[in-house]
Amino acid sequence: MRHNVCITTLEYPPDVGGVGESAQRIAQMLKDLGYKVHVAVFRAVFRTEREKALAGEYRRSSCQTTEQNGIMVHRLKPAIRSTSAKEQDYLCDIYSQLKQLHQIHRFDIFHGFFINETGFLTTLLARENNLPVINSVRGADLHKHSFSPQQHGQITWTLDNSSWVTFVSQDLMNRARVLVPSIQEKSSAFLNAIAPINFDQFTTPALVEQFRGTVIGSVGNFRDKKGLEYLLDACAELAQETELTLLLVGDFVQKERGYWEQELRRSGIANQVLITGKISRQDALAYLPYLDIFAIPSLHDGCPNALLEAMLAGRAIVGTTVDAIGEILENRIDALLVNPASSQELTLAFRELIHQPSLRQQLGIAAQSKVKTQLTPSGEQQNWNWVYQQVLKQQEIPAMARVRLV
C-alpha cells in the first residue's frame, strides 16, 4: 500500500529559508521511500494580508498547486475581505482549505513542520479524522514561542496530541519533555543532513572584490537568536589589531532592522561590514569558499543548515555550545566552541584562528570529513523511515481491533 502523506510547512523552495530547505529534503526522502507526498505551504502570520486590506486589495482564498520533482505542492492563501479581519479569521480560512485538500486527496498521515504555526491546525485536522500526525520542532518554535502566553496552550496541546514528535537537537527535545512529559515515549531527536555540494560550480560573487584582510562570515536571517551583537563586539576589538572584513550573507529581519542598524553604527566598524541582502541559497553558497572563518554565535538555533554548508565548504568554524551546533561540533577537533553571549570568548577564538592559518585548515578539513561521513542524507532517511513505520504501525493496531469487534 502506498501511503498518502501531507506535509505542512511555512515555506518551500523557491522560498528562501532553512525550514523550507528541510521540508523539501524530507519530502524527497519520503517519496524515494515509496510514499505519495503532498506539501501544503501556508503562514500563520498575516502581516501581508493586513497591508493589502488597508491598501484596498481584496481577494478570495486560493490554492495554487504545482508539481515539483514528483511532490505535489499546494500553496494556500487566505481570503482578504476586511481591514478589521483578525488572526482567527485567516487561520479558520487556512484550516478550511487544508480540510478541502484532505477531502480531495484522502491523506493517510499528516506531518507538520514548525509547531507553533502549522502544528496546531495540522494536528486538529488529523485528530478530527482519526489520522496519525507527526510534528517536527525546528528551533525557534519551542525556544522562543513557548514563552508566548497566547501560543503556549496551543503548543503544549499539539505536543500532547501528536502521534510522534521529532526534534533537531537534544536541547529542544529535553525542553518539550519538561513541558509535556507524555511525549517521552513518542519522541526522538536526530540531526539534519546535507547532500554533497560542488562549490566549484559557482561563479565568484561580486562582493569578493571588496574583501580586505581576514574574512569572517556568517549566514542567515539576522535576528535576536543569532548573537550578532557579540559578533560585532568581537570584530570591533580585533579590527584595532588587524585588517578584517565581516561578511553578513543575508539581511536583518524587518521587525528588528532598526535595532541592528543601530548596533552596526555603534560598533565603529560599519565600513568593514559587508551585507549581501536577501539572496538565493545558491548565491549564498558561492560565498563560503572565500571565508577564512565561519562564525555562528547563536544564542539558540536548532540545527542550522548554514552550519552544515560551511562544514561542507571546509571552513574553520567558531560556534556556540547551543543546540545542534554544540552536539555536532567538538571543540578543538573540528571547530572552536565558545559559550553563547560572550564577546570575549568570540574575540579569543577569532584571534587564535587569525594568527594560526594551519589551525584554520586543520579544523576545516576535520569539519568537512565529519559532515560527509556522519550527516548524510541516507542516515537521515533511515531515521524518517523508522519514525513513519512506528506511527503507521500504531495506527494499524486500533484498526485491527475494530475489525475483530465487528
Phi, psi and omega per residue, in radians:
M1 nan 2.276 3.133
R2 -1.645 1.887 -3.075
H3 -1.311 2.532 -3.088
N4 -1.768 2.021 -3.027
V5 -1.873 2.432 2.984
C6 -2.079 1.955 3.040
I7 -1.631 2.310 3.042
T8 -1.953 2.382 -3.033
T9 -2.652 2.748 3.122
L10 -1.323 -0.478 -3.060
E11 -2.644 2.729 3.120
Y12 -2.744 2.373 -3.096
P13 -0.868 2.419 0.309
P14 -1.453 0.121 3.032
D15 -0.990 2.461 3.123
V16 -1.583 2.229 3.101
G17 2.724 2.637 -3.089
G18 -1.152 -0.632 3.135
V19 -1.099 -0.755 3.128
G20 -1.124 -0.712 3.116
E21 -1.078 -0.753 3.139
S22 -1.166 -0.729 3.124
A23 -1.057 -0.742 3.127
Q24 -1.138 -0.768 -3.127
R25 -1.057 -0.770 -3.085
I26 -1.282 -0.629 3.073
A27 -1.043 -0.746 3.124
Q28 -1.155 -0.676 3.103
M29 -1.063 -0.769 -3.132
L30 -1.161 -0.690 3.084
K31 -1.037 -0.772 3.141
D32 -1.163 -0.408 3.083
L33 -1.443 -0.077 3.076
G34 1.868 0.040 3.110
Y35 -1.432 2.620 2.958
K36 -1.595 2.079 -2.930
V37 -1.986 2.242 2.976
H38 -2.008 2.564 3.074
V39 -2.195 2.141 3.054
A40 -1.808 2.111 -3.062
V41 -1.895 2.126 3.076
F42 -2.740 2.747 3.076
R43 -1.918 2.646 3.045
A44 -1.942 0.264 2.998
V45 -2.012 2.082 -2.899
F46 -1.960 0.710 3.140
R47 -1.062 -0.797 -3.105
T48 -1.119 -0.711 -3.134
E49 -1.102 -0.700 3.128
R50 -1.153 -0.698 3.122
E51 -1.107 -0.714 3.129
K52 -1.146 -0.701 3.123
A53 -1.069 -0.777 3.131
L54 -1.106 -0.500 3.107
A55 -1.515 0.058 3.118
G56 1.373 0.342 -3.135
E57 -1.754 1.656 -3.130
Y58 -1.685 2.802 3.128
R59 -2.798 2.797 2.966
R60 -1.384 2.825 2.993
S61 -1.169 2.665 -3.091
S62 -2.623 2.748 3.050
C63 -2.360 2.033 3.107
Q64 -1.775 2.087 -3.080
T65 -1.951 2.274 3.070
T66 -2.382 2.822 3.036
E67 -1.850 2.218 3.121
Q68 -2.172 1.846 3.115
N69 0.923 0.763 3.092
G70 1.479 0.036 3.107
I71 -1.860 2.292 3.077
M72 -1.507 2.025 -3.067
V73 -1.902 2.123 -3.129
H74 -1.975 2.022 3.122
R75 -1.744 1.978 -3.043
L76 -1.672 2.330 3.082
K77 -2.274 2.318 3.135
P78 -1.333 2.794 3.059
A79 -1.214 2.652 3.008
I80 -2.050 1.883 -3.017
R81 -2.103 -0.310 -2.977
S82 -2.685 2.582 3.057
T83 -1.324 -0.231 -3.122
S84 -1.893 0.256 3.118
A85 -1.062 2.496 -3.138
K86 -1.840 2.920 -3.081
E87 -0.967 -0.713 -3.101
Q88 -1.129 -0.482 3.086
D89 -1.114 -0.812 3.138
Y90 -1.171 -0.751 -3.118
L91 -1.113 -0.706 3.108
C92 -1.085 -0.674 3.118
D93 -1.122 -0.827 3.124
I94 -1.069 -0.753 3.121
Y95 -1.021 -0.750 -3.136
S96 -1.087 -0.672 3.115
Q97 -1.178 -0.698 3.105
L98 -1.121 -0.680 3.103
K99 -1.117 -0.714 3.109
Q100 -1.106 -0.685 3.077
L101 -1.042 -0.733 3.133
H102 -1.142 -0.677 3.130
Q103 -1.109 -0.561 3.138
I104 -1.385 -0.791 -2.963
H105 -1.799 -0.203 3.084
R106 0.886 1.222 -3.127
F107 -1.197 2.585 3.092
D108 -1.679 -0.390 -3.086
I109 -2.731 2.488 3.091
F110 -1.922 2.689 -3.124
H111 -2.560 1.907 -3.114
G112 -1.697 2.343 3.033
F113 -1.838 2.394 3.115
F114 1.197 1.623 -2.785
I115 -1.186 -0.533 -3.024
N116 -1.395 -0.335 3.122
E117 -1.800 -0.937 -3.092
T118 -1.575 -0.452 -2.964
G119 -1.059 -0.818 -3.058
F120 -1.118 -0.877 -3.136
L121 -1.039 -0.753 -3.105
T122 -1.134 -0.784 -3.101
T123 -1.205 -0.682 3.110
L124 -1.061 -0.823 -3.136
L125 -1.124 -0.748 -3.140
A126 -1.081 -0.808 -3.090
R127 -1.189 -0.616 3.105
E128 -1.135 -0.424 3.135
N129 -1.858 0.243 3.101
N130 0.954 0.750 -3.136
L131 -2.033 2.667 3.121
P132 -1.269 2.646 3.135
V133 -2.489 2.253 3.036
I134 -1.779 2.396 3.020
N135 -2.112 2.371 -3.102
S136 -2.006 2.023 3.115
V137 -1.502 2.238 -3.006
R138 -1.847 -0.406 -3.124
G139 2.741 -1.579 -3.077
A140 -1.067 -0.458 -3.125
D141 -1.024 -0.567 3.133
L142 -1.865 -0.630 -3.141
H143 -1.129 -0.621 -3.033
K144 -1.940 -0.873 -2.953
H145 -1.327 -0.261 3.061
S146 -1.192 -0.262 3.104
F147 -1.474 -0.116 -3.133
S148 -1.421 2.086 3.097
P149 -1.009 -0.572 -3.118
Q150 -1.255 -0.546 -3.031
Q151 -1.790 -0.292 -3.024
H152 -0.997 -0.791 -3.107
G153 -1.082 -0.767 3.124
Q154 -1.142 -0.682 -3.125
I155 -1.107 -0.842 -3.106
T156 -1.190 -0.653 3.082
W157 -1.077 -0.746 -3.118
T158 -1.111 -0.771 3.097
L159 -1.043 -0.822 -3.071
D160 -1.128 -0.565 -3.062
N161 -1.722 0.144 3.063
S162 -1.342 2.560 3.000
S163 -1.277 -0.597 3.088
W164 -2.717 2.600 3.091
V165 -2.224 2.303 3.085
T166 -1.985 2.676 -3.110
F167 -2.367 2.670 3.140
V168 -1.707 0.115 3.022
S169 -2.749 2.721 3.088
Q170 -1.146 -0.630 3.133
D171 -1.020 -0.781 3.132
L172 -1.115 -0.750 -3.138
M173 -1.125 -0.705 3.136
N174 -1.086 -0.735 3.123
R175 -1.107 -0.778 -3.115
A176 -1.096 -0.670 -3.133
R177 -1.221 -0.454 3.030
V178 -1.274 -0.767 -3.137
L179 -1.168 -0.720 -3.077
V180 -2.355 1.499 -3.081
P181 -1.002 -0.389 -3.083
S182 -1.152 -0.268 -3.112
I183 -1.497 0.008 -3.095
Q184 -0.870 -0.736 -3.060
E185 -1.660 0.073 3.138
K186 -2.392 0.786 -3.136
S187 -2.585 2.688 3.097
S188 -2.719 2.690 3.127
A189 -2.114 2.276 2.996
F190 -2.618 2.664 -2.973
L191 -1.387 2.738 2.970
N192 -1.104 2.750 3.054
A193 -2.094 3.009 3.122
I194 -2.636 2.446 3.093
A195 -1.436 2.697 3.113
P196 -0.996 2.591 3.133
I197 -2.196 2.301 3.048
N198 -1.606 1.735 -3.079
F199 -1.266 -0.273 3.119
D200 -1.209 -0.293 -3.090
Q201 -1.308 -0.278 -3.037
F202 -1.561 2.522 3.057
T203 -1.395 2.784 -3.115
T204 -1.186 2.153 -3.141
P205 -1.162 2.631 -3.040
A206 -1.083 -0.675 -3.044
L207 -1.193 -0.255 -3.135
V208 -0.985 -0.573 -3.132
E209 -1.110 -0.342 -3.117
Q210 -1.670 -0.014 -3.131
F211 -1.173 2.422 3.071
R212 -2.384 2.334 3.094
G213 1.172 -2.650 3.106
T214 -1.219 2.310 -3.118
V215 -1.801 1.992 3.056
I216 -1.834 2.205 -3.059
G217 -2.272 2.679 3.047
S218 -2.451 2.677 -3.036
V219 -2.259 2.382 3.025
G220 2.658 -3.061 2.926
N221 -1.604 1.898 -2.932
F222 -1.410 2.031 -3.101
R223 -2.586 -2.998 -2.964
D224 -0.864 -0.745 -3.017
K225 -1.287 -0.214 -2.990
K226 -1.407 -0.198 3.111
G227 1.187 0.492 -3.030
L228 -1.145 -0.561 -3.132
E229 -1.093 -0.590 3.137
Y230 -1.295 -0.570 3.050
L231 -1.143 -0.743 3.101
L232 -1.098 -0.746 3.110
D233 -1.016 -0.828 -3.088
A234 -1.116 -0.774 -3.127
C235 -1.181 -0.611 3.107
A236 -1.107 -0.707 3.120
E237 -1.188 -0.751 -3.111
L238 -1.214 -0.486 -3.137
A239 -1.130 -0.336 3.079
Q240 -1.348 -0.259 -3.083
E241 -1.885 -0.537 -2.995
T242 -2.636 2.807 3.104
E243 -1.401 2.315 3.133
L244 -2.644 2.831 3.028
T245 -2.209 2.297 3.016
L246 -1.797 2.029 -3.130
L247 -1.834 2.139 3.058
L248 -1.880 1.880 -3.125
V249 -1.572 1.762 -3.039
G250 2.384 -2.679 -3.117
D251 -2.685 2.902 3.058
F252 -1.267 2.482 3.037
V253 -1.147 2.521 -2.972
Q254 -1.040 -0.731 -3.046
K255 -1.207 -0.291 3.131
E256 -1.964 0.113 -3.025
R257 -0.968 -0.764 -3.126
G258 -1.023 -0.728 3.136
Y259 -1.116 -0.827 -3.073
W260 -1.217 -0.594 3.070
E261 -1.166 -0.616 3.051
Q262 -1.128 -0.800 3.132
E263 -1.072 -0.659 3.123
L264 -1.135 -0.754 3.107
R265 -1.102 -0.735 -3.096
R266 -1.222 -0.391 -3.081
S267 -1.139 -0.507 -3.099
G268 1.426 0.035 -3.125
I269 -2.150 0.430 -3.101
A270 -0.963 -0.575 -3.128
N271 -1.326 -0.106 3.093
Q272 -1.917 0.138 -3.140
V273 -1.913 2.228 3.074
L274 -1.963 2.310 -3.122
I275 -2.142 2.129 -3.075
T276 -1.292 -0.456 -2.923
G277 1.416 3.072 -3.098
K278 -1.206 2.107 -3.127
I279 -2.316 2.963 -3.135
S280 -1.224 2.841 3.100
R281 -1.048 -0.725 -3.134
Q282 -1.063 -0.744 3.133
D283 -1.179 -0.616 3.113
A284 -1.178 -0.724 3.140
L285 -1.067 -0.575 -3.089
A286 -1.092 -0.401 -3.136
Y287 -1.397 -0.443 -2.968
L288 -1.002 -0.763 -3.124
P289 -1.092 -0.266 -3.083
Y290 -1.657 0.007 3.124
L291 -1.517 2.426 2.979
D292 -1.456 -0.639 -3.129
I293 -2.398 2.306 3.035
F294 -1.749 2.158 -3.099
A295 -1.887 2.300 3.065
I296 -2.404 1.364 -3.013
P297 -1.550 0.702 -2.990
S298 -1.090 2.605 3.013
L299 -1.498 -0.544 2.943
H300 -2.843 2.641 -2.984
D301 -2.909 0.376 3.106
G302 0.957 -2.214 3.071
C303 -2.264 1.453 -2.989
P304 -1.151 2.273 3.084
N305 -1.084 -0.554 -3.134
A306 -1.044 -0.603 3.099
L307 -1.119 -0.812 -3.122
L308 -1.112 -0.634 3.120
E309 -1.160 -0.715 3.096
A310 -1.135 -0.620 3.085
M311 -1.129 -0.768 3.115
L312 -1.066 -0.574 -3.140
A313 -1.379 -0.051 3.102
G314 1.237 0.556 -3.129
R315 -1.482 2.586 2.973
A316 -1.268 2.225 -2.993
I317 -1.987 2.371 2.923
V318 -2.018 2.045 -3.091
G319 -2.351 2.986 3.112
T320 -1.703 2.853 -3.050
T321 -1.533 0.766 -3.072
V322 -2.023 2.572 3.030
D323 0.821 -2.475 -3.063
A324 -1.218 -0.345 3.099
I325 -1.024 -0.862 3.127
G326 -1.307 -0.330 3.115
E327 -1.465 -0.556 -3.128
I328 -1.434 -0.832 -3.006
L329 -1.546 2.598 3.061
E330 -2.070 2.212 -3.076
N331 -1.040 2.215 3.098
R332 1.201 0.108 3.011
I333 -1.781 -0.910 3.130
D334 -2.368 0.214 3.107
A335 -3.031 3.016 2.906
L336 -1.914 2.168 -3.117
L337 -1.879 2.440 3.129
V338 -2.297 2.874 3.066
N339 -1.272 2.603 3.112
P340 -1.179 2.702 3.072
A341 1.083 0.584 3.127
S342 -2.180 1.722 3.070
S343 -1.097 -0.647 -3.100
Q344 -1.114 -0.793 -3.127
E345 -1.180 -0.653 3.067
L346 -1.075 -0.760 -3.139
T347 -1.039 -0.799 -3.127
L348 -1.104 -0.720 -3.124
A349 -1.174 -0.793 3.105
F350 -1.072 -0.764 -3.108
R351 -1.044 -0.743 -3.139
E352 -1.082 -0.748 -3.118
L353 -1.281 -0.573 3.097
I354 -1.072 -0.699 -3.064
H355 -1.569 -0.088 -3.125
Q356 -2.269 1.385 3.114
P357 -0.988 -0.590 -3.133
S358 -1.154 -0.614 3.097
L359 -1.202 -0.681 3.074
R360 -1.006 -0.800 -3.121
Q361 -1.137 -0.748 -3.123
Q362 -1.067 -0.833 -3.127
L363 -1.159 -0.676 3.136
G364 -1.108 -0.747 3.129
I365 -1.116 -0.744 -3.124
A366 -1.149 -0.712 3.121
A367 -1.123 -0.735 3.135
Q368 -1.105 -0.735 3.124
S369 -1.095 -0.731 -3.116
K370 -1.118 -0.825 -3.067
V371 -1.162 -0.563 -3.127
K372 -1.309 -0.434 -3.069
T373 -1.852 -0.487 -3.014
Q374 -1.954 -0.290 -3.080
L375 -2.130 0.916 -3.047
T376 -1.582 2.638 3.086
P377 -1.008 -0.611 -3.119
S378 -1.111 -0.659 3.101
G379 -1.166 -0.741 3.117
E380 -1.170 -0.650 3.129
Q381 -1.082 -0.687 3.081
Q382 -1.067 -0.689 3.111
N383 -1.107 -0.780 3.138
W384 -1.171 -0.668 3.107
N385 -1.038 -0.748 -3.140
W386 -1.127 -0.800 -3.118
V387 -1.063 -0.823 -3.114
Y388 -1.119 -0.682 3.118
Q389 -1.119 -0.723 3.115
Q390 -1.058 -0.808 -3.077
V391 -1.190 -0.768 -3.138
L392 -1.197 -0.580 3.087
K393 -1.123 -0.722 3.101
Q394 -1.093 -0.635 -3.132
Q395 -1.202 -0.560 -3.107
E396 -1.257 -0.517 -3.059
I397 -1.099 -0.922 3.090
P398 -1.130 -0.554 3.114
A399 -1.109 -0.738 3.117
M400 -1.150 -0.629 3.130
A401 -1.140 -0.685 3.118
R402 -1.122 -0.663 3.118
V403 -1.103 -0.741 3.140
R404 -1.135 -0.637 3.130
L405 -1.144 -0.649 3.129
V406 -1.171 nan nan
